[in-house]
Structures are given as structure tokens and as C-alpha cells.
Amino acid sequence: MNRIFGSSSSKKPKPTLQDAINSTDARIASVEVKIKKLDGELMRYKEQMSKLRNGPGKNAIQQRAMRVLQQKKLYEGQLNQLQQQTFNMESAALTTDNLRNTMATVDAMKLANKEMRKQYGKIDIDKIENMHYDMEELLEQANEIQESLGRSYAVPDEIDEADLEAELDALQLEEEEEGPSYLSDLNKVPDFVDELPVELSEPTAKEAVKTGF
């Protein structure tokens, strides 16, 4: 039976607001065409009346022009109504789109809020604070270790610069009084030699001739 007569589910869907706007725009275009056609007739009647003298013929054309003008006024009133309807429907459509976008934004914010709560629920603030304190203690211990390794041994913590300068001047004075040690050691006889070496004089000319030198 449903195949023959159809069912209620097979009915056409109701027109949307945009469908109503499109339909109204088509009616507006049709009315504008009719008004344009009536304007053409009025121009023709006006030309005819300008060529005729006052009389029955001119009066008849004038009556026709009056009827055409009345039709034009009716169509113009209808056109104004249709244009107002279109404006109202477009305003409603714009408001509907804005509401739809607003609802989509609200839904997205709700989802983001839910996800943020879920993620932040996994974070323990106390553990983070404890970890921060542990890091500070470890860094302090590392600094103490570095300071301990860099400490000098057998060196006083406080050294007077005046004492160091006085000691340096004393060392320089001793060197000036003693003189270079390597010059004094050149003429010194080694300990393993018992007698002093004999100094040889240079041979005379005669001795050189005898010896062949």
C-alpha cells in the first residue's frame, strides 16, 4: 500500500529560509518586468496625447493611461512589500547564522574547557613544588662541591700584599750582592784535582824554528 499511495515519510521537506528568499527574489524580478512594461505603455500614450487636440480621442487615450498608471501603482506597492519581506528574511537568516556560529563557538569552548580540566587533573602541584625544591638543593650541593674542589691547599686565606712586596725586594737585593753564581764557578778548581795546572808560555821565534813550529 505504501508503494502505491506513498507514505508520509516521502513528503517533500519544508522550504528553508533561503528557499523563501530565493522565491521572493524571483517574484520581485517578475514584478519589476511588469512595471517596466507599463512604463513603456505610459510613454506611448504620452506621445499620442501630445499629438492630439482636446477631444474624445485624446480623452480615451487619457483614460487608458490612467488605468495603466493605476496598475503600475499596484505593482509598485507589491514590489515594496516583496522587497521588505526579502529584507526581513535576510535579516532573520543573518541572525540565525550568527546564532549558529555562536553555538559552535560555545561548544568548542566547552570541549576545550573539559579537555583542559582533564589534562590539569593529571598534574600534581605539590609534586611540582617538591621537584622544584629538590632542584634548588641539588644546585646548591653542586656549587658547594665546585667550591670545595677549587680550594687551594697550604695557602693562607688572607695574604698581605705588602709582605709579599717586601720579600720580593729582599730576594732581589741578595742577588745583587752575591752576583751571578755561574761567573764565580768558572775559575774554581774541581775537587778531584790535587795540583794546580801549570801555565805554558808562548814559544819564542828561535824555539819555534828548532822545533819546526
C-alpha positions in Angstrom: 0.0 0.0 0.0 2.8 2.4 0.8 4.4 1.7 -2.6 1.1 2.5 -4.4 -0.2 5.5 -2.4 3.1 6.6 -0.8 3.7 7.3 2.9 4.1 10.4 5.0 7.8 9.9 5.1 8.0 10.5 1.3 6.7 14.1 1.6 9.0 16.9 0.4 10.9 18.7 3.0 9.7 22.1 4.1 11.3 25.0 2.3 14.1 26.7 4.2 14.5 30.4 4.8 16.9 30.6 1.9 14.4 28.9 -0.3 11.8 31.5 0.7 14.3 34.3 0.0 15.1 32.9 -3.5 11.4 32.6 -4.3 10.6 36.2 -3.2 13.6 37.4 -5.3 12.1 35.7 -8.3 8.7 37.4 -7.7 10.4 40.7 -7.3 12.1 40.3 -10.7 8.8 39.4 -12.3 7.0 42.5 -10.8 9.9 44.7 -12.0 9.5 43.4 -15.5 5.7 44.2 -15.4 6.4 47.7 -14.1 8.9 48.3 -16.9 6.4 47.2 -19.5 3.7 49.6 -18.0 6.3 52.4 -18.1 6.6 51.7 -21.9 2.9 51.9 -22.4 2.6 55.2 -20.5 5.4 56.7 -22.6 3.5 55.7 -25.8 0.2 57.1 -24.5 2.0 60.3 -23.5 3.4 60.7 -27.1 -0.1 60.1 -28.5 -1.7 62.7 -26.3 0.9 65.2 -27.2 0.0 64.9 -30.9 -3.8 65.1 -30.4 -6.0 68.0 -29.7 -8.5 68.1 -26.9 -11.4 65.9 -27.7 -12.9 62.5 -27.4 -9.9 60.7 -28.9 -7.5 62.3 -26.5 -9.8 61.7 -23.6 -10.0 57.9 -24.5 -6.2 57.7 -24.6 -6.0 59.6 -21.3 -8.4 57.0 -19.7 -6.2 54.2 -20.9 -3.1 55.9 -19.5 -4.9 56.3 -16.2 -5.7 52.6 -16.0 -2.1 51.7 -16.8 -0.8 54.1 -14.2 -3.1 52.5 -11.6 -1.7 49.1 -12.5 1.8 50.5 -12.1 1.0 51.8 -8.7 -0.4 48.5 -7.6 2.7 46.7 -8.8 5.0 49.2 -7.1 3.1 48.7 -3.8 3.5 44.9 -4.3 7.2 45.4 -5.1 7.8 47.4 -1.9 6.1 44.7 0.1 8.2 41.9 -1.5 11.4 43.9 -1.0 10.5 44.4 2.7 9.8 40.7 3.0 13.2 39.9 1.5 14.9 42.3 3.8 13.2 40.7 6.9 14.1 37.2 5.8 17.7 38.1 5.1 17.9 39.7 8.5 16.5 36.6 10.1 18.9 34.4 8.1 21.8 36.5 9.2 20.7 36.3 12.8 20.3 32.6 12.5 23.8 32.2 11.1 25.2 34.3 13.9 23.4 32.2 16.5 24.7 29.1 14.8 28.2 30.4 14.9 27.8 31.4 18.5 26.6 28.0 19.5 29.5 26.4 17.6 31.9 28.6 19.5 30.3 27.8 22.8 30.5 24.1 22.1 34.2 24.4 21.1 34.9 26.3 24.3 33.1 23.7 26.4 35.1 20.9 24.8 38.4 22.8 25.3 37.5 23.5 28.9 36.7 19.9 29.5 40.0 18.8 27.9 42.0 21.3 29.9 40.4 20.1 33.2 41.2 16.6 32.2 44.8 17.4 31.5 45.3 19.6 34.5 43.8 16.9 36.7 46.8 14.7 35.9 49.2 17.4 37.3 50.0 17.4 41.0 51.1 21.0 42.0 52.6 19.7 45.3 54.9 17.3 43.3 56.0 20.1 41.1 56.8 22.3 44.1 58.7 19.4 45.7 60.6 18.8 42.5 61.5 22.5 42.3 62.9 22.5 45.9 64.9 19.3 45.1 66.4 21.0 42.1 67.4 24.0 44.2 69.1 21.8 46.8 70.9 19.8 44.1 72.2 23.0 42.5 73.4 24.3 45.9 75.2 21.0 46.6 76.8 21.2 43.1 78.0 24.7 43.8 79.5 23.6 47.2 81.3 20.7 45.5 82.8 23.0 42.9 83.9 25.4 45.6 85.5 22.6 47.6 87.3 21.2 44.5 88.6 24.7 43.6 90.0 25.4 47.1 93.8 26.0 47.4 95.9 23.9 49.8 98.6 25.2 52.3 97.9 28.8 51.3 96.6 31.2 53.8 93.2 32.6 53.2 94.5 36.1 53.7 97.9 37.3 52.3 99.2 40.7 52.9 100.5 42.2 49.6 102.9 44.5 51.5 104.6 41.4 53.0 104.9 39.8 49.5 106.5 43.0 48.1 109.0 43.3 50.9 110.0 39.7 50.5 110.4 40.1 46.7 112.7 43.2 47.3 114.8 41.3 49.7 115.4 38.5 47.2 116.4 41.0 44.5 118.9 42.7 47.0 120.5 39.3 47.8 121.0 38.5 44.1 122.7 41.9 43.5 125.1 41.4 46.4 126.1 37.8 45.5 126.3 38.4 41.8 125.7 35.7 39.2 126.8 32.3 40.5 127.8 30.9 37.1 130.6 33.5 36.7 132.3 32.7 40.0 132.3 29.0 39.3 134.4 29.3 36.1 137.8 29.8 37.8 137.2 27.3 40.6 139.4 24.1 40.5 137.5 20.9 40.7 137.8 18.9 43.9 139.3 15.9 42.3 142.5 17.8 41.1 145.4 17.7 43.6 147.8 20.2 42.0 147.2 23.4 40.1 147.7 23.2 36.4 151.0 24.6 35.0 150.7 27.6 32.8 152.5 27.3 29.5 154.2 30.4 27.9 154.1 31.0 24.2 157.3 29.7 22.3 159.8 32.3 21.0 160.7 32.6 17.4 164.0 30.7 17.7 162.4 27.8 19.6 159.7 27.6 17.0 162.3 27.3 14.3 164.1 24.5 16.1 161.1 22.5 16.8 159.5 23.0 13.5 156.6 25.0 14.7 
